[in-house]
Amino acid sequence: MFTGLVETIGTVSSLEPLDTTASGGGGTSLTITDCESILTDVQLGDSISVNGACLTVTAYPPEKTWFKVGVAPETLRRTNLGSLTETSTVNLERAVKGETRMGGHIVQGHVDTIASIISRVPDENSLVLRLAPRDKAILRYIVEKGFITLDGASLTITKVDDEQGWFEIMLIAYTQEKIVTAGKKEGDFVNVEIDVVAKYVEKGVEAYFAGGASAGGMLEKMVNRIVDERLKK
């Protein structure tokens, strides 16, 4: 699990095909450098979010100046990691510890879809990005002032247009300096993970109307309480 607070920006120094004997082929091994600050306590098997995708550390040298991760074919298809080249920069965050402050929101590192940047508009020292998701179905989970994760960064949604199929976020000056997304151009893609809480709410509502006992009971109590409070006014 992650918080969506990017710790540092790393650089892709090499991309190599994974050993395809067992897996059937198509995967890639990434070597990422310029990230010593997050490797002080790294161990093999640790999870690191790379542009919002939870990946497993497979190698690092004794001096801990770089690390490797393997990217499966499914991950390459669902994310923007397949478009990375040598010298590409990526947002990095280590998995949370028990004492980590939750400064962002609960981020799983499971990318739902990608979105293209359709406009970049400066607003004084801030930057407004308008994005169109490839999978339009996720727009039902996106609400104004709600959370969203873009390239692993926890951000607040400022506007949504379900009919036209886009949403907007605003990057303050500080955030622009800390994440790779701020430097992307119109037409570039970002990884999108929606707030998992929205998925649980949807499933709970569906269970209620389908006659699910446990979720339905909880929702019924909530609805009854709201109705009672309204009737008292």
Sequence and secondary structure as in RCSB ss.txt:
>XXXX:A:sequence
MFTGLVETIGTVSSLEPLDTTASGGGGTSLTITDCESILTDVQLGDSISVNGACLTVTAYPPEKTWFKVGVAPET
LRRTNLGSLTETSTVNLERAVKGETRMGGHIVQGHVDTIASIISRVPDENSLVLRLAPRDKAILRYIVEKGFITL
DGASLTITKVDDEQGWFEIMLIAYTQEKIVTAGKKEGDFVNVEIDVVAKYVEKGVEAYFAGGASAGGMLEKMVNR
IVDERLKK
>XXXX:A:secstr
 B S   EEEEEEEEEE   TTT S  EEEEEES GGG TT  TT EEEETTEEEEEEE  TT SEEEEEE HHH
HHHSSGGG  TT EEEEEE   TT   SS  B S   EEEEEEEEEEETTEEEEEEEESSGGGGGG  TT EEEE
TTEEEEEEEEETTTTEEEEEE HHHHHH GGGG  TT EEEEEE HHHHHHHHHHHHHHTT HHHHHHHHHHHHH
HHHHHHH 
